[in-house]
Amino acid sequence: MKRFAALSLVLSFAMVAAAVAASETWTVDPNHTTAQFTARHFGIVPVIGTIPVTKAVVKLESGSQIPIEVSAELDPSNVDTHNGMRDNDIRSGHYFDVATYPNMTFQSTKITGTDPKQFTIVGNLTMHGQMHPVTLNAGVVGAGTTPRGRSVIAYSATGSIDRTQWGMSFGPVIVSNGIDISLNVEADGP
């Protein structure tokens, strides 16, 4: 009986090791990736901005396009809404307070779904010194090989957050509390 239990334990470890070995890490290309947000000015006019993604990875099980893990770092100090005065205000203590909180990160905690065109990513978004969960509806936009022989895969994802959860409550009449998020991501294969 002990021999059977030991064999079962060895086989379990072997299966876990094989699963880990079968995963691939794809590197996100910041030059072909956008992280956009949309807020409403006076609750009416959509204002779109971008925050540069400086580093991100997507982990896939070999042969699958649905991620098993996603992580990203963003640079809120380079927020761009195409209006310098507004961008400076967003960087200030009113909103991102980049002097105190220069980084923004996302780390997935759960990814569900079996359809590459439609799956859900739940993860922790850390900004303004606070971490809260965010749910993104995601899907594969396309995959293939570039003319230079690189394997690439593209994803899109959308979600919404309430900025006040992260302690950014300044100007609720000027800027909506609800912020829509839209991501377009290109990842290069291993």
MILOMI-865544 format. One record per residue (C-alpha): residue in one letter; x, y, z. Coordinates in steps of 0.25 Angstrom, whole numbers, plus 5000, padded with zeros to 4 digits. Layout:
<rs>
+------+------+------+------+
: type :    x :    y :    z :
+------+------+------+------+
:    A :    X :    Y :    Z :
...
+------+------+------+------+
</rs>
This chain:
<rs>
+------+------+------+------+
: type :    x :    y :    z :
+------+------+------+------+
:    M : 5000 : 5000 : 5000 :
:    K : 5011 : 5010 : 5003 :
:    R : 5018 : 5006 : 4990 :
:    F : 5005 : 5010 : 4983 :
:    A : 5003 : 5023 : 4990 :
:    A : 5018 : 5027 : 4987 :
:    L : 5016 : 5024 : 4972 :
:    S : 5003 : 5032 : 4972 :
:    L : 5010 : 5044 : 4979 :
:    V : 5022 : 5043 : 4968 :
:    L : 5012 : 5042 : 4957 :
:    S : 5004 : 5054 : 4962 :
:    F : 5017 : 5062 : 4963 :
:    A : 5021 : 5058 : 4949 :
:    M : 5007 : 5063 : 4944 :
:    V : 5009 : 5076 : 4951 :
:    A : 5023 : 5077 : 4945 :
:    A : 5018 : 5074 : 4931 :
:    A : 5007 : 5084 : 4932 :
:    V : 5017 : 5095 : 4936 :
:    A : 5027 : 5091 : 4926 :
:    A : 5016 : 5092 : 4915 :
:    S : 5013 : 5107 : 4918 :
:    E : 5019 : 5117 : 4909 :
:    T : 5022 : 5132 : 4912 :
:    W : 5018 : 5142 : 4901 :
:    T : 5024 : 5156 : 4903 :
:    V : 5015 : 5168 : 4900 :
:    D : 5020 : 5178 : 4890 :
:    P : 5018 : 5192 : 4896 :
:    N : 5019 : 5198 : 4882 :
:    H : 5007 : 5191 : 4877 :
:    T : 4999 : 5191 : 4890 :
:    T : 4989 : 5201 : 4895 :
:    A : 4982 : 5203 : 4908 :
:    Q : 4971 : 5213 : 4907 :
:    F : 4961 : 5219 : 4917 :
:    T : 4949 : 5227 : 4914 :
:    A : 4943 : 5237 : 4925 :
:    R : 4931 : 5246 : 4923 :
:    H : 4933 : 5261 : 4924 :
:    F : 4921 : 5267 : 4931 :
:    G : 4915 : 5253 : 4930 :
:    I : 4912 : 5256 : 4915 :
:    V : 4924 : 5256 : 4906 :
:    P : 4934 : 5244 : 4905 :
:    V : 4948 : 5248 : 4907 :
:    I : 4958 : 5237 : 4903 :
:    G : 4972 : 5235 : 4908 :
:    T : 4984 : 5225 : 4908 :
:    I : 4993 : 5220 : 4918 :
:    P : 5006 : 5214 : 4912 :
:    V : 5008 : 5199 : 4915 :
:    T : 5023 : 5198 : 4918 :
:    K : 5024 : 5183 : 4921 :
:    A : 5014 : 5171 : 4920 :
:    V : 5014 : 5156 : 4919 :
:    V : 5003 : 5146 : 4915 :
:    K : 5005 : 5132 : 4919 :
:    L : 4999 : 5121 : 4910 :
:    E : 4998 : 5106 : 4911 :
:    S : 5004 : 5100 : 4899 :
:    G : 4994 : 5099 : 4888 :
:    S : 4984 : 5109 : 4894 :
:    Q : 4981 : 5123 : 4891 :
:    I : 4974 : 5126 : 4904 :
:    P : 4984 : 5131 : 4915 :
:    I : 4986 : 5124 : 4928 :
:    E : 4992 : 5137 : 4934 :
:    V : 4994 : 5152 : 4930 :
:    S : 5002 : 5162 : 4936 :
:    A : 5005 : 5177 : 4932 :
:    E : 5012 : 5189 : 4937 :
:    L : 5007 : 5203 : 4932 :
:    D : 5013 : 5217 : 4933 :
:    P : 5002 : 5227 : 4938 :
:    S : 5012 : 5238 : 4937 :
:    N : 5011 : 5238 : 4922 :
:    V : 4996 : 5238 : 4922 :
:    D : 4991 : 5245 : 4909 :
:    T : 4977 : 5251 : 4906 :
:    H : 4982 : 5260 : 4895 :
:    N : 4981 : 5272 : 4904 :
:    G : 4994 : 5276 : 4912 :
:    M : 4986 : 5284 : 4923 :
:    R : 4977 : 5272 : 4926 :
:    D : 4988 : 5262 : 4925 :
:    N : 4996 : 5270 : 4936 :
:    D : 4983 : 5270 : 4945 :
:    I : 4981 : 5255 : 4943 :
:    R : 4996 : 5253 : 4947 :
:    S : 4994 : 5262 : 4960 :
:    G : 4989 : 5259 : 4973 :
:    H : 4975 : 5261 : 4969 :
:    Y : 4975 : 5247 : 4961 :
:    F : 4987 : 5238 : 4959 :
:    D : 4997 : 5246 : 4968 :
:    V : 5009 : 5240 : 4960 :
:    A : 5019 : 5247 : 4969 :
:    T : 5015 : 5238 : 4980 :
:    Y : 5010 : 5226 : 4972 :
:    P : 5018 : 5225 : 4959 :
:    N : 5014 : 5211 : 4955 :
:    M : 5001 : 5204 : 4951 :
:    T : 5000 : 5189 : 4950 :
:    F : 4991 : 5178 : 4947 :
:    Q : 4992 : 5163 : 4951 :
:    S : 4982 : 5153 : 4947 :
:    T : 4976 : 5144 : 4958 :
:    K : 4966 : 5136 : 4950 :
:    I : 4963 : 5133 : 4935 :
:    T : 4951 : 5126 : 4931 :
:    G : 4944 : 5121 : 4918 :
:    T : 4947 : 5112 : 4907 :
:    D : 4944 : 5120 : 4895 :
:    P : 4957 : 5128 : 4890 :
:    K : 4948 : 5139 : 4884 :
:    Q : 4941 : 5141 : 4898 :
:    F : 4947 : 5139 : 4912 :
:    T : 4948 : 5146 : 4925 :
:    I : 4960 : 5151 : 4932 :
:    V : 4959 : 5155 : 4947 :
:    G : 4971 : 5161 : 4953 :
:    N : 4976 : 5172 : 4963 :
:    L : 4978 : 5186 : 4958 :
:    T : 4988 : 5194 : 4966 :
:    M : 4988 : 5209 : 4964 :
:    H : 4988 : 5221 : 4973 :
:    G : 4994 : 5212 : 4984 :
:    Q : 4982 : 5203 : 4985 :
:    M : 4979 : 5189 : 4979 :
:    H : 4965 : 5185 : 4975 :
:    P : 4959 : 5174 : 4966 :
:    V : 4955 : 5177 : 4952 :
:    T : 4948 : 5168 : 4942 :
:    L : 4951 : 5169 : 4927 :
:    N : 4943 : 5162 : 4916 :
:    A : 4954 : 5158 : 4906 :
:    G : 4956 : 5151 : 4893 :
:    V : 4966 : 5147 : 4882 :
:    V : 4966 : 5157 : 4871 :
:    G : 4976 : 5149 : 4862 :
:    A : 4988 : 5140 : 4862 :
:    G : 4999 : 5137 : 4852 :
:    T : 5013 : 5138 : 4847 :
:    T : 5019 : 5152 : 4843 :
:    P : 5027 : 5153 : 4830 :
:    R : 5039 : 5153 : 4838 :
:    G : 5035 : 5139 : 4844 :
:    R : 5031 : 5144 : 4858 :
:    S : 5019 : 5137 : 4864 :
:    V : 5009 : 5147 : 4869 :
:    I : 4995 : 5147 : 4876 :
:    A : 4986 : 5159 : 4878 :
:    Y : 4975 : 5161 : 4889 :
:    S : 4965 : 5171 : 4892 :
:    A : 4959 : 5173 : 4906 :
:    T : 4949 : 5183 : 4912 :
:    G : 4943 : 5186 : 4925 :
:    S : 4939 : 5197 : 4935 :
:    I : 4943 : 5202 : 4948 :
:    D : 4939 : 5212 : 4958 :
:    R : 4951 : 5222 : 4960 :
:    T : 4946 : 5225 : 4975 :
:    Q : 4950 : 5211 : 4979 :
:    W : 4964 : 5215 : 4977 :
:    G : 4963 : 5228 : 4985 :
:    M : 4961 : 5237 : 4973 :
:    S : 4949 : 5245 : 4977 :
:    F : 4952 : 5259 : 4972 :
:    G : 4943 : 5266 : 4963 :
:    P : 4931 : 5256 : 4961 :
:    V : 4923 : 5267 : 4954 :
:    I : 4934 : 5269 : 4944 :
:    V : 4939 : 5255 : 4942 :
:    S : 4930 : 5243 : 4943 :
:    N : 4933 : 5233 : 4954 :
:    G : 4931 : 5221 : 4944 :
:    I : 4943 : 5219 : 4935 :
:    D : 4942 : 5210 : 4923 :
:    I : 4955 : 5202 : 4920 :
:    S : 4959 : 5197 : 4906 :
:    L : 4971 : 5189 : 4903 :
:    N : 4978 : 5184 : 4890 :
:    V : 4990 : 5175 : 4892 :
:    E : 5000 : 5169 : 4883 :
:    A : 5008 : 5158 : 4889 :
:    D : 5021 : 5152 : 4882 :
:    G : 5023 : 5137 : 4884 :
:    P : 5034 : 5130 : 4891 :
+------+------+------+------+
</rs>
